[in-house]
Amino acid sequence: MKPSPKEEKAPRYRFAVIVWLAIYPAVTLAQWLLGPVMSDWPVPLKTLVISVIEIPYAVFFAIPLLQKWFEGWLKHGSWEDS
């Protein structure tokens, strides 16, 4: 039985692109803004601080927003919503 259009999931590689689009700019910005403050910190502490900021940002804001913006491409391979 073929899933209905509402049940179709995006190919994993397309979802991976969405995750990268959410994470990369945010991590880059965080390192640029917080880098001078954290320059003498041990790497595990830097990673902890950035991940505490980035993971909620990505999960609750950036990824859902990008999924909405790219819905047509994610599910149908086109830039149109339907």
A tleap script that builds the chain and sets N, CA, C and O, in Angstrom:
source leaprc.protein.ff14SB
mol = sequence {
  NMET LYS PRO SER PRO LYS GLU GLU LYS ALA
  PRO ARG TYR ARG PHE ALA VAL ILE VAL TRP
  LEU ALA ILE TYR PRO ALA VAL THR LEU ALA
  GLN TRP LEU LEU GLY PRO VAL MET SER ASP
  TRP PRO VAL PRO LEU LYS THR LEU VAL ILE
  SER VAL ILE GLU ILE PRO TYR ALA VAL PHE
  PHE ALA ILE PRO LEU LEU GLN LYS TRP PHE
  GLU GLY TRP LEU LYS HIE GLY SER TRP GLU
  ASP CSER
}
set mol.1.N position { 0.845 -1.174 0.000 }
set mol.1.CA position { 0.000 0.000 0.000 }
set mol.1.C position { 0.894 1.242 0.000 }
set mol.1.O position { 1.799 1.372 0.824 }
set mol.2.N position { 0.625 2.137 -0.926 }
set mol.2.CA position { 1.418 3.361 -1.056 }
set mol.2.C position { 0.936 4.409 -0.048 }
set mol.2.O position { -0.268 4.621 0.093 }
set mol.3.N position { 1.874 5.069 0.657 }
set mol.3.CA position { 1.444 6.085 1.632 }
set mol.3.C position { 0.798 7.278 0.935 }
set mol.3.O position { 1.141 7.622 -0.197 }
set mol.4.N position { -0.137 7.892 1.632 }
set mol.4.CA position { -0.772 9.092 1.087 }
set mol.4.C position { 0.240 10.232 1.089 }
set mol.4.O position { 1.239 10.165 1.805 }
set mol.5.N position { -0.003 11.279 0.296 }
set mol.5.CA position { 0.949 12.399 0.250 }
set mol.5.C position { 1.262 13.001 1.615 }
set mol.5.O position { 2.376 13.476 1.838 }
set mol.6.N position { 0.292 12.986 2.533 }
set mol.6.CA position { 0.545 13.542 3.865 }
set mol.6.C position { 1.510 12.675 4.661 }
set mol.6.O position { 2.213 13.173 5.540 }
set mol.7.N position { 1.549 11.377 4.356 }
set mol.7.CA position { 2.394 10.453 5.090 }
set mol.7.C position { 3.795 10.343 4.506 }
set mol.7.O position { 4.688 9.796 5.153 }
set mol.8.N position { 4.004 10.850 3.296 }
set mol.8.CA position { 5.309 10.734 2.666 }
set mol.8.C position { 6.342 11.519 3.461 }
set mol.8.O position { 6.102 12.644 3.900 }
set mol.9.N position { 7.493 10.891 3.630 }
set mol.9.CA position { 8.587 11.549 4.336 }
set mol.9.C position { 9.616 12.020 3.327 }
set mol.9.O position { 9.763 11.448 2.247 }
set mol.10.N position { 10.312 13.058 3.695 }
set mol.10.CA position { 11.374 13.578 2.838 }
set mol.10.C position { 12.534 12.594 2.809 }
set mol.10.O position { 12.797 11.912 3.799 }
set mol.11.N position { 13.231 12.516 1.672 }
set mol.11.CA position { 14.442 11.698 1.651 }
set mol.11.C position { 15.428 12.201 2.703 }
set mol.11.O position { 15.516 13.399 2.968 }
set mol.12.N position { 16.155 11.279 3.286 }
set mol.12.CA position { 17.068 11.636 4.385 }
set mol.12.C position { 18.104 12.662 3.965 }
set mol.12.O position { 18.447 13.545 4.752 }
set mol.13.N position { 18.611 12.566 2.734 }
set mol.13.CA position { 19.638 13.513 2.305 }
set mol.13.C position { 19.078 14.932 2.218 }
set mol.13.O position { 19.800 15.896 2.472 }
set mol.14.N position { 17.814 15.069 1.866 }
set mol.14.CA position { 17.217 16.408 1.822 }
set mol.14.C position { 17.043 16.960 3.233 }
set mol.14.O position { 17.294 18.139 3.482 }
set mol.15.N position { 16.617 16.106 4.145 }
set mol.15.CA position { 16.495 16.552 5.531 }
set mol.15.C position { 17.872 16.918 6.098 }
set mol.15.O position { 17.993 17.872 6.866 }
set mol.16.N position { 18.896 16.168 5.724 }
set mol.16.CA position { 20.259 16.482 6.172 }
set mol.16.C position { 20.687 17.869 5.688 }
set mol.16.O position { 21.361 18.600 6.414 }
set mol.17.N position { 20.299 18.228 4.474 }
set mol.17.CA position { 20.605 19.574 3.963 }
set mol.17.C position { 19.912 20.629 4.815 }
set mol.17.O position { 20.510 21.658 5.128 }
set mol.18.N position { 18.670 20.391 5.190 }
set mol.18.CA position { 17.930 21.331 6.042 }
set mol.18.C position { 18.614 21.484 7.395 }
set mol.18.O position { 18.762 22.599 7.895 }
set mol.19.N position { 19.025 20.378 7.981 }
set mol.19.CA position { 19.721 20.438 9.276 }
set mol.19.C position { 21.022 21.226 9.134 }
set mol.19.O position { 21.342 22.053 9.988 }
set mol.20.N position { 21.762 20.979 8.075 }
set mol.20.CA position { 23.013 21.712 7.860 }
set mol.20.C position { 22.734 23.205 7.693 }
set mol.20.O position { 23.454 24.033 8.249 }
set mol.21.N position { 21.700 23.553 6.934 }
set mol.21.CA position { 21.345 24.972 6.755 }
set mol.21.C position { 20.956 25.634 8.073 }
set mol.21.O position { 21.137 26.841 8.234 }
set mol.22.N position { 20.433 24.869 9.002 }
set mol.22.CA position { 20.070 25.415 10.311 }
set mol.22.C position { 21.291 25.547 11.217 }
set mol.22.O position { 21.451 26.557 11.902 }
set mol.23.N position { 22.147 24.535 11.221 }
set mol.23.CA position { 23.240 24.463 12.190 }
set mol.23.C position { 24.463 25.288 11.790 }
set mol.23.O position { 24.982 26.052 12.604 }
set mol.24.N position { 24.923 25.146 10.563 }
set mol.24.CA position { 26.181 25.778 10.166 }
set mol.24.C position { 26.212 27.292 10.406 }
set mol.24.O position { 27.140 27.773 11.056 }
set mol.25.N position { 25.247 28.051 9.915 }
set mol.25.CA position { 25.312 29.505 10.157 }
set mol.25.C position { 25.220 29.857 11.642 }
set mol.25.O position { 25.861 30.803 12.101 }
set mol.26.N position { 24.427 29.099 12.386 }
set mol.26.CA position { 24.264 29.391 13.813 }
set mol.26.C position { 25.551 29.111 14.591 }
set mol.26.O position { 25.939 29.897 15.454 }
set mol.27.N position { 26.204 28.001 14.288 }
set mol.27.CA position { 27.463 27.675 14.970 }
set mol.27.C position { 28.542 28.689 14.595 }
set mol.27.O position { 29.310 29.133 15.447 }
set mol.28.N position { 28.591 29.044 13.328 }
set mol.28.CA position { 29.575 30.037 12.879 }
set mol.28.C position { 29.363 31.368 13.593 }
set mol.28.O position { 30.319 31.985 14.064 }
set mol.29.N position { 28.118 31.807 13.672 }
set mol.29.CA position { 27.810 33.064 14.358 }
set mol.29.C position { 28.152 32.982 15.845 }
set mol.29.O position { 28.718 33.920 16.406 }
set mol.30.N position { 27.812 31.875 16.474 }
set mol.30.CA position { 28.113 31.713 17.906 }
set mol.30.C position { 29.616 31.739 18.156 }
set mol.30.O position { 30.076 32.361 19.113 }
set mol.31.N position { 30.377 31.071 17.307 }
set mol.31.CA position { 31.833 31.084 17.483 }
set mol.31.C position { 32.400 32.471 17.252 }
set mol.31.O position { 33.326 32.890 17.948 }
set mol.32.N position { 31.857 33.182 16.287 }
set mol.32.CA position { 32.340 34.529 16.004 }
set mol.32.C position { 32.024 35.481 17.169 }
set mol.32.O position { 32.869 36.282 17.568 }
set mol.33.N position { 30.803 35.383 17.707 }
set mol.33.CA position { 30.404 36.267 18.798 }
set mol.33.C position { 31.032 35.883 20.137 }
set mol.33.O position { 31.459 36.751 20.899 }
set mol.34.N position { 31.088 34.587 20.418 }
set mol.34.CA position { 31.569 34.127 21.719 }
set mol.34.C position { 33.048 33.760 21.721 }
set mol.34.O position { 33.638 33.569 22.785 }
set mol.35.N position { 33.644 33.661 20.554 }
set mol.35.CA position { 35.050 33.272 20.456 }
set mol.35.C position { 35.991 34.086 21.331 }
set mol.35.O position { 36.795 33.510 22.064 }
set mol.36.N position { 35.911 35.415 21.271 }
set mol.36.CA position { 36.814 36.209 22.114 }
set mol.36.C position { 36.614 35.955 23.613 }
set mol.36.O position { 37.579 35.969 24.378 }
set mol.37.N position { 35.382 35.727 24.026 }
set mol.37.CA position { 35.083 35.478 25.435 }
set mol.37.C position { 35.591 34.107 25.868 }
set mol.37.O position { 36.064 33.936 26.992 }
set mol.38.N position { 35.487 33.126 24.960 }
set mol.38.CA position { 35.816 31.751 25.304 }
set mol.38.C position { 37.203 31.315 24.818 }
set mol.38.O position { 37.513 30.123 24.840 }
set mol.39.N position { 38.020 32.237 24.391 }
set mol.39.CA position { 39.293 31.851 23.775 }
set mol.39.C position { 40.208 31.052 24.702 }
set mol.39.O position { 40.968 30.210 24.224 }
set mol.40.N position { 40.156 31.288 25.990 }
set mol.40.CA position { 41.018 30.571 26.932 }
set mol.40.C position { 40.328 29.372 27.583 }
set mol.40.O position { 40.933 28.693 28.413 }
set mol.41.N position { 39.101 29.109 27.227 }
set mol.41.CA position { 38.349 28.008 27.826 }
set mol.41.C position { 38.797 26.674 27.226 }
set mol.41.O position { 39.230 26.635 26.074 }
set mol.42.N position { 38.700 25.596 27.979 }
set mol.42.CA position { 38.981 24.275 27.405 }
set mol.42.C position { 37.936 23.930 26.332 }
set mol.42.O position { 36.782 24.350 26.425 }
set mol.43.N position { 38.342 23.178 25.334 }
set mol.43.CA position { 37.458 22.828 24.220 }
set mol.43.C position { 36.154 22.170 24.680 }
set mol.43.O position { 35.095 22.525 24.163 }
set mol.44.N position { 36.184 21.225 25.630 }
set mol.44.CA position { 34.901 20.628 26.050 }
set mol.44.C position { 33.922 21.657 26.630 }
set mol.44.O position { 32.712 21.529 26.442 }
set mol.45.N position { 34.426 22.655 27.320 }
set mol.45.CA position { 33.543 23.684 27.868 }
set mol.45.C position { 32.987 24.568 26.758 }
set mol.45.O position { 31.810 24.925 26.789 }
set mol.46.N position { 33.813 24.927 25.780 }
set mol.46.CA position { 33.328 25.705 24.629 }
set mol.46.C position { 32.218 24.937 23.909 }
set mol.46.O position { 31.175 25.497 23.571 }
set mol.47.N position { 32.461 23.647 23.683 }
set mol.47.CA position { 31.492 22.809 22.993 }
set mol.47.C position { 30.188 22.715 23.780 }
set mol.47.O position { 29.104 22.765 23.199 }
set mol.48.N position { 30.294 22.581 25.078 }
set mol.48.CA position { 29.113 22.508 25.930 }
set mol.48.C position { 28.282 23.783 25.820 }
set mol.48.O position { 27.069 23.721 25.623 }
set mol.49.N position { 28.924 24.921 25.946 }
set mol.49.CA position { 28.205 26.203 25.902 }
set mol.49.C position { 27.535 26.398 24.549 }
set mol.49.O position { 26.363 26.769 24.483 }
set mol.50.N position { 28.267 26.153 23.476 }
set mol.50.CA position { 27.695 26.352 22.143 }
set mol.50.C position { 26.566 25.357 21.890 }
set mol.50.O position { 25.549 25.723 21.301 }
set mol.51.N position { 26.725 24.108 22.323 }
set mol.51.CA position { 25.667 23.125 22.079 }
set mol.51.C position { 24.411 23.418 22.890 }
set mol.51.O position { 23.302 23.157 22.424 }
set mol.52.N position { 24.570 23.958 24.102 }
set mol.52.CA position { 23.401 24.326 24.917 }
set mol.52.C position { 22.601 25.437 24.234 }
set mol.52.O position { 21.381 25.507 24.380 }
set mol.53.N position { 23.282 26.291 23.500 }
set mol.53.CA position { 22.604 27.361 22.762 }
set mol.53.C position { 22.036 26.832 21.448 }
set mol.53.O position { 20.882 27.101 21.113 }
set mol.54.N position { 22.836 26.090 20.717 }
set mol.54.CA position { 22.501 25.711 19.352 }
set mol.54.C position { 21.424 24.626 19.234 }
set mol.54.O position { 20.575 24.705 18.347 }
set mol.55.N position { 21.444 23.641 20.091 }
set mol.55.CA position { 20.495 22.534 19.936 }
set mol.55.C position { 19.050 22.993 20.128 }
set mol.55.O position { 18.214 22.681 19.279 }
set mol.56.N position { 18.712 23.714 21.192 }
set mol.56.CA position { 17.323 24.203 21.281 }
set mol.56.C position { 16.951 25.147 20.139 }
set mol.56.O position { 15.828 25.098 19.635 }
set mol.57.N position { 17.889 26.009 19.726 }
set mol.57.CA position { 17.640 26.904 18.595 }
set mol.57.C position { 17.285 26.097 17.348 }
set mol.57.O position { 16.319 26.410 16.652 }
set mol.58.N position { 18.064 25.069 17.073 }
set mol.58.CA position { 17.836 24.267 15.868 }
set mol.58.C position { 16.535 23.468 15.959 }
set mol.58.O position { 15.744 23.462 15.015 }
set mol.59.N position { 16.312 22.799 17.083 }
set mol.59.CA position { 15.172 21.892 17.221 }
set mol.59.C position { 13.843 22.641 17.267 }
set mol.59.O position { 12.864 22.208 16.660 }
set mol.60.N position { 13.805 23.751 17.977 }
set mol.60.CA position { 12.528 24.432 18.189 }
set mol.60.C position { 12.273 25.610 17.261 }
set mol.60.O position { 11.140 26.082 17.170 }
set mol.61.N position { 13.296 26.093 16.570 }
set mol.61.CA position { 13.101 27.256 15.722 }
set mol.61.C position { 13.571 27.028 14.282 }
set mol.61.O position { 12.764 27.027 13.353 }
set mol.62.N position { 14.867 26.839 14.106 }
set mol.62.CA position { 15.443 26.858 12.759 }
set mol.62.C position { 14.972 25.700 11.881 }
set mol.62.O position { 14.546 25.927 10.748 }
set mol.63.N position { 15.037 24.479 12.375 }
set mol.63.CA position { 14.650 23.335 11.543 }
set mol.63.C position { 13.158 23.370 11.196 }
set mol.63.O position { 12.813 23.172 10.031 }
set mol.64.N position { 12.259 23.615 12.162 }
set mol.64.CA position { 10.837 23.713 11.758 }
set mol.64.C position { 10.572 24.827 10.744 }
set mol.64.O position { 9.764 24.654 9.831 }
set mol.65.N position { 11.241 25.956 10.898 }
set mol.65.CA position { 11.064 27.056 9.959 }
set mol.65.C position { 11.564 26.669 8.570 }
set mol.65.O position { 10.882 26.906 7.573 }
set mol.66.N position { 12.745 26.078 8.506 }
set mol.66.CA position { 13.288 25.663 7.215 }
set mol.66.C position { 12.454 24.549 6.579 }
set mol.66.O position { 12.304 24.512 5.358 }
set mol.67.N position { 11.916 23.648 7.389 }
set mol.67.CA position { 11.037 22.608 6.850 }
set mol.67.C position { 9.796 23.227 6.213 }
set mol.67.O position { 9.334 22.771 5.167 }
set mol.68.N position { 9.270 24.246 6.837 }
set mol.68.CA position { 8.098 24.927 6.281 }
set mol.68.C position { 8.461 25.637 4.978 }
set mol.68.O position { 7.731 25.541 3.992 }
set mol.69.N position { 9.592 26.352 4.975 }
set mol.69.CA position { 10.019 27.088 3.786 }
set mol.69.C position { 10.324 26.157 2.615 }
set mol.69.O position { 10.023 26.489 1.468 }
set mol.70.N position { 10.916 24.998 2.892 }
set mol.70.CA position { 11.353 24.081 1.837 }
set mol.70.C position { 10.448 22.853 1.722 }
set mol.70.O position { 10.889 21.810 1.239 }
set mol.71.N position { 9.219 22.958 2.148 }
set mol.71.CA position { 8.314 21.818 2.171 }
set mol.71.C position { 8.158 21.155 0.798 }
set mol.71.O position { 8.203 19.930 0.691 }
set mol.72.N position { 7.980 21.947 -0.224 }
set mol.72.CA position { 7.828 21.392 -1.569 }
set mol.72.C position { 9.050 20.607 -2.004 }
set mol.72.O position { 8.922 19.519 -2.565 }
set mol.73.N position { 10.212 21.136 -1.755 }
set mol.73.CA position { 11.458 20.451 -2.132 }
set mol.73.C position { 11.681 19.201 -1.297 }
set mol.73.O position { 12.122 18.172 -1.809 }
set mol.74.N position { 11.373 19.297 -0.009 }
set mol.74.CA position { 11.572 18.140 0.858 }
set mol.74.C position { 10.700 16.960 0.444 }
set mol.74.O position { 11.179 15.827 0.386 }
set mol.75.N position { 9.435 17.212 0.159 }
set mol.75.CA position { 8.502 16.120 -0.083 }
set mol.75.C position { 8.341 15.759 -1.551 }
set mol.75.O position { 8.060 14.605 -1.877 }
set mol.76.N position { 8.514 16.724 -2.435 }
set mol.76.CA position { 8.196 16.471 -3.838 }
set mol.76.C position { 9.365 16.705 -4.781 }
set mol.76.O position { 9.281 16.370 -5.963 }
set mol.77.N position { 10.436 17.265 -4.285 }
set mol.77.CA position { 11.581 17.530 -5.151 }
set mol.77.C position { 11.423 18.768 -5.997 }
set mol.77.O position { 12.213 18.998 -6.912 }
set mol.78.N position { 10.407 19.576 -5.705 }
set mol.78.CA position { 10.213 20.822 -6.440 }
set mol.78.C position { 10.164 21.976 -5.450 }
set mol.78.O position { 10.043 21.763 -4.244 }
set mol.79.N position { 10.257 23.166 -5.948 }
set mol.79.CA position { 10.252 24.346 -5.083 }
set mol.79.C position { 8.843 24.830 -4.801 }
set mol.79.O position { 8.661 25.802 -4.068 }
set mol.80.N position { 7.852 24.176 -5.363 }
set mol.80.CA position { 6.465 24.557 -5.124 }
set mol.80.C position { 5.934 23.805 -3.919 }
set mol.80.O position { 6.405 22.708 -3.620 }
set mol.81.N position { 4.967 24.371 -3.228 }
set mol.81.CA position { 4.434 23.771 -2.003 }
set mol.81.C position { 3.596 22.515 -2.241 }
set mol.81.O position { 3.463 21.689 -1.338 }
set mol.82.N position { 3.037 22.357 -3.423 }
set mol.82.CA position { 2.173 21.186 -3.628 }
set mol.82.C position { 2.739 20.223 -4.630 }
set mol.82.O position { 2.128 19.192 -4.909 }
savepdb mol mol.pdb
quit
